[in-house]
Amino acid sequence: MKKNLKVASIFALLVLFWLASGLFTSPKTPTPNLLDALQAVSDSSLPSVVVEQIRSEPRNQSRILRGKTVSQQTASISTEISGRVTSRPVARGARVATGQILCEIATDDRAALVAEARAAVTQAEIEYNGALVLRSDNLLAEAQAAQLSTRLEAAKANLLRRELDLSRTKVTAPFSGVVDTQPMVVGDLARVGDVCATLINLDPILVEVSVPERDIGALRLGEAVSARTSIGNYLEGSITFIGSQADDVTRTYPIEVTVPNADYQIRAGLTAAVHLTGEAVNAHRVSPSLFTLNDDGALGLRTIDHENRVEFYPVVIIEDSPDGAWVTGLPENARLITLGHEFVAEGQIVEVRATTGEVLGVSH
């Protein structure tokens, strides 16, 4: 209030001085320029701002997205024959290799049936070989020889079935992994299709991420990706799958990042913060407290030009780091208003002050 009163008083004195000068000076005496005087008064009341000179730096455009770890393979290993469970050689949580036995079913008479079928094959072979000799001497009709050949093939097929049934008493792992569940215990009566164990393959492990449609175009198969799980695991892998169909609700695309996990230290189902690195751009690092909105609601920063006139630049945040936000949209070299940006408007001329309070003049 006092400042406005002071400015008004100075303005009134200048007007009186200008009027009086016309009375007491000769026509040859130059009169003071009222506009210059008013400009001087105006200059003395310019708002002050503190400015920092900033320069752009190359920066990879990156995004931090939420994902989760999932197993590469999960399978419920079921029994293919009926029988009593006699053994469960591995414990829940154990790592198993391909072909390792997960549970065993009682063989009952299956071994005897295999022996019987094998004997039948031997007998059929002897009869068929004898028939071939008789047929060569025209002592046996061709139809009889063909009948014995059919009997031999049937005996072989029956032996194969019996051997297959016997082998199915041992339920084995189709791939290497970790035993996650074991629904049956020793003594249970297993039926065809009952689950013996659930097997999970964690090497490699996958990280599933839903990527917004604005970012999906910048991703490439094989691109290196880093991530950190909710329990502190640091992951490094590469993109092995990029979805082609967006989710109807979220409008995001699924991607998969494959991460080596030979020691199985990374578990499935962990939340992961995934760092996706995009193409390099020129960006400025600024304090988030300097962001402001223009009349159209656009997020941006206020700078000044070489005439100390306020400018507004809309910006895009490409990364939010602990030491500041990285943005694009500013000139390569910018005079960023770091103090007083809330009290000035675009197009307004300001006084530029250093942090010591010194006023910096307008450059021409």
Secondary structure as UniProt FT lines:
FT   HELIX           2..24
FT   TURN            27..28
FT   HELIX           34..44
FT   STRAND          48..55
FT   STRAND          57..78
FT   STRAND          83..87
FT   TURN            92..93
FT   STRAND          95..96
FT   TURN            98..99
FT   STRAND          101..105
FT   TURN            108..109
FT   HELIX           110..136
FT   TURN            137..138
FT   HELIX           142..167
FT   TURN            168..169
FT   STRAND          170..172
FT   STRAND          177..181
FT   TURN            186..187
FT   STRAND          189..190
FT   TURN            192..193
FT   STRAND          195..212
FT   HELIX           213..216
FT   TURN            217..218
FT   TURN            221..222
FT   STRAND          224..229
FT   TURN            230..231
FT   STRAND          234..242
FT   TURN            248..250
FT   STRAND          252..259
FT   TURN            262..263
FT   TURN            268..269
FT   STRAND          271..286
FT   HELIX           288..290
FT   STRAND          292..293
FT   TURN            295..296
FT   STRAND          299..304
FT   TURN            306..307
FT   STRAND          309..314
FT   STRAND          316..321
FT   TURN            322..323
FT   STRAND          324..328
FT   STRAND          333..339
FT   HELIX           341..343
FT   TURN            346..347
FT   STRAND          351..353
FT   TURN            355..356
FT   STRAND          359..360
//
